[in-house]
Amino acid sequence: MVFIFGVNFHEQKLVKKALETFYALGPQTSDRILAKHFIHPRMKMGALPPKTLTALTAELSTMTIESDARRLLQDNIKRLRDMGTYRGRRHAMGLPARGQRTRNQIETAKSLNQVERRG
Amino acid sequence: MSAPNCLRCLVRPSTAIPLAIPRQASPLVAPFAPFSTTTATAAKKEVKGHVRGGKKLVLGKFKKNKVESRVRPPGPGERKAYRKRITLSNDNAIQVPWLTDMGPGSLLDTANVAKVLALPEEVQDQLRASEAFKTTQSWKMFRKPSVLVRTETVDLMNRIQGAVEKRQTLRVAITGDKVAGKSMMLLQAMSHAYLNNWIVIHVPEAHELTTACTDYAPIPGTEPPQYTQPTYALKLIHAIKKANEKILAKTYTVSAHPELPQNIPANTPLLAIANAAKEADGAWAVFHALWNELTAQGANRPPILLSLDGLAHVMKTSDYRAPGFDRIHAHDLSLVRLFAEALGGGVQFPNGGAVLGATSRSNTPRAPSMELALAQREAEQRHADPAEVPQKDAFFRGYDERVEAVLRSVQVLRLGGVSKLEARAVMEYWAASGMLRAAVDEKTVTEKWALGSGVLGEMERASLLTMRI
């Protein structure tokens, strides 16, 4: 088991996939992180030297990921709502915000458009 | 005549069983113990609970019972090992009586053209250590690994030998059609080198170096930055050590190497340097020291053969990324750089040698500069009219100056089909091994030769690897 940023990963997990498990860290960013630390794309977690592990953790702690990124998202929605914009109101009501019809097929909007959006 | 069993209750009539069995009678025989180690009391406990008889409700009885396979799943790496294994002998193949072993001078002799020669045991081990055999080649069909000596083989070996005698380095790029025998030509050159006690450094698959599947690290203080591949370097050192052990033990260092994990003073066998590589961390330093020692000018060194299979992979940008997310050029990877410099003529081996690079026609990337450079060199070798020498496409941007610089002065050996005489020799060997069940006459040879237009791999496909007999 290998620790990065307080999360435990299996030794056989690809470093790239392990990085992508963090919220708001996608394939593009993970590729760049790998390049920055001279990690080849097929490296497994177990093969990472301890120095790189600490460097990765330090790098991740400076990034806006996980709860920071979620809070940013919620703040943006709250800001829209507090300004009283149409998009903010639609989010508060859990309805589509971009002019879609609401007669049917709004399950996605119902689950996602909330002021306290999960992510 | 009475039946041995009571027909009504299936109890064997016995005098020991009383006719009226009391309800709570103590058992007549000791309770049946499932194992010899189970005590009688333990066995008794099992019987104690209420055993429900009669019909049972079975849910989902129409579901098919899953048959759990009792086969042990293959362990990690087992499948790959099976896929990559090299079988060099087939006990079911007939031993070919007239087959002779290859000797140190066999591949130089024109009398051996269109003959099949067997690889001696020791050379087999050396070739196996340097991964010269490939799974795609049909070694597993024959009793003993043997190779066909072609006109090109003798020609190339004589050129190499001539260069070595003049203490020069021959630089050749081997190219040609699919399955024309490019890797096999490398193998023949390597066997020639092993038989003549040269040192052989062979990169079996160039793509392992450039497709970003092995780890890399920057070399501090290099501008433009260069990168090492520690794990691959370690693997390569082990292969070199295993294949060239005898010669390395007889070759001595000229300078001390205090920078290595083990302190190596001057006048130590080179084998000691190779043995110093225990971990991937210091592998590149060890390899670098070994290479410097092998190429030390003025020292008494055996000739060196440096070969690489899959040239196109090292003649383009690699899949590795620099910290700025730019792709790293293959020539910035230190191992590839070393080969490229040698192929470009930047390294002089102290006692001569050869640098061979073979292109591949399977799983190969486009390397426009390499293709163009090879075509140009070929045209120059033919003394073609300057107007016929291929030129760069003015509207194409994908050319690579570094590749052009490396391939500016190499010789090109193009492999095509074999002659009919050679085809007949190899088919006679197949028939003598019992793998080709047909009379080898003019008709069969011409048929198979024409099917593959003389390309050995195609002939093999047409006659050996098909079930139609």
Interface residues (C-beta under 8 A of the other chain):
Chain A: D31 R32 L34 A35 K36 F38 I39 H40 P41 R42 M43 A47
Chain B: A212 C213 T214 D215 Y216 A217 P218 Y227 D319 Y320 R321 A322 P323 G324 F325
